[in-house]
Amino acid sequence: MRITVSGRNGIMITDGLRNAALKSLSKIEKFFTEDTEARVVLSVQKNNQIAEVTIPFKGMIFRAEEVSDDMYASIDNVVDKLEKQILKYKTKLKNNFTPDSIRFDVQQDYIKNDLSEETEFEVVKTKRFPVKPMSVQEAILQMNLLGHNFFVFTNSDTDDFTVVYKRKDGKYGLIEPTM
C-alpha cells in the first residue's frame, strides 16, 4: 500500500508523526493490494488533533476521521475505526469484489466478537417528496427549518440534483452527482 501523509492548517509533518501513521496503517495493509493508495491528512483545529484517512479502492472509498487532544491517539483510533468498517462489511465487500482485490483470508481468527456482520441493510422508511428548483442558500434554509442534517434539491443554477449537508464542524457541504 502506498501511503501519503500530509498536514493541513499549518501542521508540519514530523518524522515521528509520519512514522506513527505508517506503523498504524500497516495494521490494515493486509486487506489491500500493493498498488492501493492511502491518504492521511493530519490537522489541528483549536485544541483538536484530527487524523483523516481516505483509501479509494476499486470504486469504493474507505474513509474515517478521528479527533482527540493527542495526534498519536487520533492516528491510532482512525486506523482502528477503518479496520472495524472493513471487518463489519467484509461479507458485502467479498461479494462485490473479485477474489484478488480485497483480502480477508489473513485475518479469520482476528475477527472480534463485538463486530456483528450485516448481511442485509434494512430500509425502515422511504420518503417521497417533490423536488423543486432552489438556490443553495434556500436549500440550507429549508434543511435547517426541517431540522435535518442533509437536504436533496434541484440546484436552480445547474438544474442538477444536489445534496446539501451539515458538516461536523458546523459548516455546509454540497454533493453534486456527475454522470
BELMO-V155266 format. One line per field, one symbol per residue. phi: phi as a letter, one per 40 degrees, with the letter a starting at -180 (. if undefined). burial: # if it has 9 or more other ideal C-beta (glycine too) atoms within 8 Angstrom, else .. A space follows every 50 residues. Layout:
# BELMO-V155266
phi->???
burial->???
This chain:
# BELMO-V155266
phi->.cbbbbbbfgcccccccccccccccccbdccbccccbbbbbbabbfcccb bbbbbcafgbbcaabbbacbcccccccccdccccdcccbcccccccbcdc ccbbccbdcccccccccccbcccbabbbacbbcaccccccccdcccgcba acaccccbgbcabbaccccgcbbbbbcbb
burial->#.#.###...#.#...##.###.##..#..##...#########...### #####.#....#.###.#..#.#######.##############..#... ####..#.......#..#...............#.#..##.##......# #.###.....######.......#.....
